Amino acid sequence: MLRRWRVLNGWTQYTIRKWANEAGHSSSSHSGLSELERGLTRHPRSSWFINLAETNERLHQADFAGVTSRDLLDQLANGRAITHDDGTPWGAADFWSCHVGLLPPPAWLAAPPTNPAPELTDQAAADLCAAWAQHARKQVRLVGAASSDLIRAGGAATASARSKWLNVLLELDVYSPQELEELWDAEKSEWAPANWLNSWAASLQPAKGK
């Protein structure tokens, strides 16, 4: 559940720590998210659940005071807090209860039905990347936007995937079949890069005079 929360928020395993360090939340500088996510300990510290709850509360309140990095602020602003049905954010006891199996994850964080990624050859993966790059250029032409807007397309991806995705769109790199398997959204039965591309295309503004 924690991994899905992090990925759907577009966070890396270090986002919470960076947030805490930049904003001065000393108690949350080590949230335990990575250890809990990877199941590295059978007896996690109670402070980890407290820190996760504090982070979740700040996210729920959109309290990003002290954050000055633009990239980090964008990641946080697009994040979604974990809440109960009545809208109240999960607290430390809720995170602990979920860890020991007493509280199920909310529906949007429950594991999706198994829907494996299509098997691709190296050539098929390269062709898919080329199609995405071609579609991106076409979208720029359709709205008469500046060619520099293609650079902005990289920003639609998660922070950890941004550099590679931009290089794919600029046809400087391609995803391997193994990398694409990691980018398959089983819940939507779609490649994550296709979602990034659509999100960016929807944000394009026509050039002046168009």
N, C-alpha and C positions, 0 to 999 in steps of 0.2 A: 504494500500500500504506500509506504513512504517513497519507494522508488517511483511509482506512478505519479505521486504528488509532485515530486521534484521535476520529473520529465515533463509533465503537463504544464508546469509553471515555467518551463524553459530554464531551470536552474541547473548549475553544476553541483557537485558534492561540496563545493567550497563557498557557495553563494551566501549561506547563512553566516558563515564565519566572517566573510568579507563585510557583510552587513553589520555584524556586531562590532567588528574592529573599527569600521569607518564611522559608525554612529556612536561608538563608545558604550556599547552594551556589554560590559565585561562579563556578566553572568552567562551570556549566550555565545561567547567567543568559541566555545566548544560544545556544540549542541548534541553531539553523539549521533547525528543523522547518518553519517557514513557507516558507523559501526552497526547501528540498528538495521539499516537498509541491507547490509551484507550479512547480517546474522553472525557477527564475529564474537559475540559473547552471549552466554546463556543467562547471565545475571547482570543486566545493564544497571548503571547507576541511576538513582532516583533523580539526580540533578539533570540528566539528559531529558527526562520527560518534562521536568519543570522548564528547561530551556526551550524545548520544542513548543510548549504551551505559550511561553512568553513571545516567541517568534510568531506563532499563529495569531495571537491576540493583536500584535502590532500590524500584522498583515490584514487582519479583519478591520482594524481601525484606519488602515492606510496611513499609519504613522511612520513616515520615512524621514523623520527629523534627523539631521546630521549627515545624511547621505548626500555626497557632492558629485560622485562619479556618474556621468550620464548613462553609461551602459548598465551600471548596477541599478540605478533608479528605474530604468526602463524594464529590467527584469522583475524588479519588485512590484512595480505598478501593474504589471500584467499577471501577477500571481493571484491565486484564489485560496482563501483560507478554508480550513476544514471546519465545518459547522454541523450542529445537530439540525433536525428537521425544523425546529423553531427559530433557526438562524443564529443561535448563540454559538460562539466558537468553542472548539474542543479545549479542555484544560488538561493539566498534567495527569489527572486520574483517568481521563478518557484515553489519552495516548497509552497509558500503562494498561488499561483494561483491554484495549485493542491488541496490544502486544501479547497478552496472556490468553486471548481468545474469548474474553467476556463481552466484547463490544465489536460488532462487525464494522468493516469500513463503510463509509457512505457509498451509495450506488455508483457515483461517478469515479470512485477510486477502486472499486472492486475489479478483480481480474476479468478481462473481457473473454468472451468465448474464443476458443482456439480457432484461429483462421490464419494458417501459415502463409508466409510470403510466397509468391510464385517463384519457381526455380528459374534462374537466369544463367545463360552462358556469359562469358566475358564480352562477346560481341553484342549480345542482347542488352547487357548493362550499359555498354558504351552507346548503343543506339538510343536507349532511354535518356541518357544524359544529354545527348545531342538534341533530342526532341525538346527537352526542357529549355535548353539554351536557345533554340530556334524560337520557341514560343515566347520566351522573355523578350527577344529582339522584336518580335512581331507586335507585342503589346506596347512597346515603346513607340514604334512607328504608328500604330493605330491612333494613339492619342497625341501624336506630334510632340512627345516629350523629349527632353534633352537626352542625348546618349549617356550622359553621366548618371541618369536615373537608374540605369542598369546596375550600377555599383550599389545602389540602395537596396537592390533585391536581396543582397546577402543578409541584410538586417532582419528579414522576415524569418530567418532560421533561428534555432536556439543558439545561445551564446557559444556552446561547445562545438557546434557544427557550422558556425557562420563562415569561417575562412575557407573550408573545403567546399561548401555550397557555392560561394561566390566564384571560386576557381572553376567549378563545373559550369556555371552560367557563362563565364568568360571563355569557355572551351580551353582552359589551361590544364584541366585535370578531369578525370572521370571516376565514378564510384565503381568499386569492384562488386561482384555479386555478393560477396560476404558483407561488405559495408552496406549494401542496399537491404540485405536481410535484416540488419539492425535498424534500418529506417522504415520498416514496414509497420504501418498502423493497423493492427489486427482488428481494432474496434470499428474503424471506418473502411476497412478493406481497401486501403489506399496507401501510396507512398507518402511519407512525411514531406519530402521535397515538393510533391505536387501541391500539398496544402500550403507550404511556404510560398510557392510561386503564385498561387491564387490569391493569397492574402496580400502579397506585394502588388500584384496587378490591380487589385481593387483599390489600392491606395494611390495609384498613379493619377496625376492631375494633368489635364491637357495644357499644352504650351499656350502662352498668351496669343490671342488672335485666332485660336482654333475653335 
